[in-house]
Amino acid sequence: MQLYCESLTEYRRLPTREVKVGNLTLGNFHPIRVQTMTTTDTMDTLATVEQSIRCIEAGSELIRITAPSKREAENLLTIKNELRKRGYNTPIVADIHFTPNAAEIAARVVEKVRINPGNYIDKKKFEIIEYSDAEYQEEIDRIRERFTPLVKICKEYGTAMRIGTNHGSLSDRIMSRYGDTPIGMVESAMEFLRIARAEQYHNIVLSMKSSNPQVMVQAYRLLVKTMFDEFGECYPLHLGVTEAGDGEDGRIKSAIGIGTLLEDGLGDTIRVSLTEDPELEIPVCKDIVKRYKGENPIAEITAQQEPGIQLPYSAFDYNRRNTFSVGNIGEHHVPVVVADLSKLDTITKEDLQSIGYTYDEVSDKWNIADIAADYIFTGHTILSFSLPGTLKVIVYPAAWLALEDKKKYVPIFDDMGFVKSEFKSNDVNFVMIDCFSDDTSNKGYLDSFANDPSVVLCLSSTAKNPVQSVRRMFCELMNRNIKNPVVLIVDSNWQTADEHLIHYATEAGALLLDGLGDGICLGMTLEAYSNFDNNLSGRRYSSSIEGSRMRVEQFINNTAFSILQATRTRISKTEYISCPSCGRTLFDLQETTARIRGVTNHLKGLKIAIMGCIVNGPGEMADADFGYVGSGPGRITLYKGKEIVKRNVPSEIAVEELINLLKENNVWIEQQVLIN
Ligand code: SF4
């Protein structure tokens, strides 16, 4: 095995133990299962049964239901019986936090229990405690004593278990020793896993969730490596990004985290946590996994058969690849966004509105949005109007050569075209490389432009597994000490807006999360471009172009910036960490999230958490700057970081109080636009 996956050069799934959840089998190359969690009150049997049925009919293969106390755990039997009576045999998972009693009841009733090792038996009071080795061992012994009865019940009843670690709710003990790190997350699960294995209980699935896809990806990879190092085998993995939020951002964040790991061949079941009705999560799950099913050939056929590579970078922590800068690309510059306008017949000033530039006739100036593209690619087209100062145009060499004033224009060559061309820019040249069609066993041609201070490489791949193919080229560049910056080119030939989003997020996100890439250019094939309809998925994507249907260019531009935001490589907007809600939720989370987003979405870089309950919310909101947390019926508690600052605020004035809190902390600004 490679460091953490079966292969870095081709798509190969990680072999894992087989786990039975009722009539469903997980792991060991069984299809990647999709699942969701109900948001109703578990004591409301009818509402929970009906919501479960909606999820099952949407395709959910497992249904998770919260069981915060003994009462709810007992009611799971009534819910299960009602579902079976209505002909639905989908396995049920009880979601447990804090209460071993509830877990032990549920394990006798449903097919699977999920425990959170951060708060099952262990403590979470945000205390830093220094443990000697002996004291630490005593705590492990105490956990063993309290956890073993649940393991024995699961073994006796044939119940499966998920040991589900959350980045935001690690116990005080783990935090004190490891901090909130991927190692801490892995160790938190391994402590429980070792106890279960000692009881010869193996019907186990593990998860390492975080609202930050970077942390989540590193933790899962480290878990796989740790399991193999220690046990020589791996248990199935349940993948998810917690508190991903809603809409495009929630989908993109989820696809980046989950998709990156699926590309690694890791993952046996997935859940996409959206602040939306749970049945809406299932089509997104299906879109994410279908790349690996043969409905589309992306992962079916392996790329070039080539000896395995060794990574010249760490897959367990983030380090951006070392580059020099060419213009504003590479080195310390944030990744640039290149908008592809080459499919437009003519390009007018109005067309630039879809990529963040609005022309004001009266002042003869451009308003520049936070998500304004840095470059446009126009193919052979030269523009007939003067451009905003921050924008440059990439054109084919013949068009560039014919220009008298080349100041705003940059040529783009294919690799051998650049080598052979007599005319090149002295400042910036883009050079395209198809990482698949190039002869990868002889990359000597790379040396002909390696470290040329004017060259920005544009990497794409027509291989069936582009992520591995482009990653292999990055390894080649790093091994040859080639430090030219790289723009990632990702084209999509999918149909619906959701499918495009997931495709871009997976393919660009998987590389950016590993520090690979200094810019992105997302495109569509002509067929996909001509058929694009942002309403295909049954939901309109947000558009800032008033009164008009969103254009492909705007959709792609928004997506590019959202991918950079989710990979935390370029922050251009407010980040929302909102829980998906569950039976514990104390207010209308979807409506409240929309309201808070409406008044704060101009606060670039700020992370605001909106959490349904005070039991798990504060723990799970991870690295949010401010938190809005339900603390009782009609009551909200506001947080600054992990600290409570306003307790039990009536919900009618809570959004206003949140704004006041932002003002008191000097992070509130009035909305404004930059004028160039
Ligand atoms: S934070 Fe949200 S999803 Fe988590 S337990 Fe509370 S209400 Fe449920």
Boltz pocket constraint, residues with backbone or C-beta under 6 A from the ligand:
constraints:
  - pocket:
      binder: B
      contacts: [[A, 579], [A, 580], [A, 581], [A, 582], [A, 583], [A, 584], [A, 585], [A, 586], [A, 611], [A, 612], [A, 613], [A, 614], [A, 615], [A, 616], [A, 617], [A, 620]]
      max_distance: 6.0
